[in-house]
């Protein structure tokens, strides 16, 4: 293992405050000591006190993982948003080095000045670089670009014993792979060097089609895909044969004009702007099945049967929900569960079976998004495998939710699929190895670099990671 530096354990230590923490879904909270290090030395110092405590430690970014992956009851949580420096941008090699606490919004805004951007972007721009790596995020372009891990060139990692190492596909490849999608359990990610691509335009050209049922939606998404981005919004509150009717969207960078358009203030390149509206703390839950059903029906009817080459802002296309700050509060005190599954090619009927089961049990799916994954592979705990992935938002307090999702887990596992750990808050431990067949490979790497199991989270404790 190449150690780039062994920092002194003595030095400045960030002040710790006991806090109750939860994920973006606002369920399953736990209390921990929260520290906000302002630099690498404070990260090492926080790890140095671990022998005196037995609650474990986990790093946390912007708190955008839906479940319990970035919290540890009775332990220490490192808020990494204090490490937010954007380092060298190599325009010729198209790489950037950024600290773990930098948000993708801030990074994209800075890169746009040089006509560059990130190849893979998730459904929100407000995740951090460290969180993007730990969760191996994906976007609407996985069929062409793979996941975030594919574009990580190297990672600066603080191991649980305080060693600072630089890892890559050439240096410590097993540790590098385990860290990509490793849920923060191999150490504390400090910074990373990422591959970039030219920003063709701050606009996209979108083609959209309206479908009448889930079978038609899947058939349309199954066609050979050449567009950069593709996604389907599904109406899973529609009753009968209309369930799963959708608006299927495909888009590519806008090609009209020369060079990058709209660099000025107010253009789509102002990607670090705050949300347009903010849901306040303590807001009552306003979402109800009848209300969302009417909204979905109106949205579907308003969509044209077929539309081509519509010009849309890049930010609004890729990050539609970012316009509403703290939108998960709309679910009220019960919070929400986002259940995301993926099934391999040929298992589309199992996917349909899952959504029909939820409909039969009258569990309201307020938001559903269907995408295709390509054949790209990353680390042993990375979520994407080739096939169809469906993400569904359900109210956390819905009666019978846990039992229904347990059944979905069994259907998905038997089909050779898996659920996304970043969004999970209730998966049964016994299904983990079936869903993630490289689990033992991950555990072996973790045992080597963290023999005392310093790095822990509520997720890892619950699932025995």
Secondary structure by P-SEA (a helix, b strand, c coil): ccccccccccccccbbbbbbbbccccccccccbbbbbccaaaaaaaaaacccccccccccccccccccccccccbbbbcccccccccccccccbbbbbcccccaaaaaaaaaaaccccccccccccccaaaaaaaccccccccccccccccccccccccccbbbbbbccccaaaaaaaacccccccccccbbbbbbbcccccbbbbbbbbbccaaaaaaaaaccccccbbbbbbccccccccccccbbbbbcccccccccccccccccccccccccccccccccccccaaaaaaaaaaaaaaccccccbbbbbaaaaacccccccccccccccbbbbbbbbbbcccaaaaaaaaaaaaaaacccccbbbbbccccccccccccccccbbbbbbccccccaaaaaaaaaaaaaaaaccccccccccccccccccccccaaaaaaaaaaaaccccccccaaaaaacc
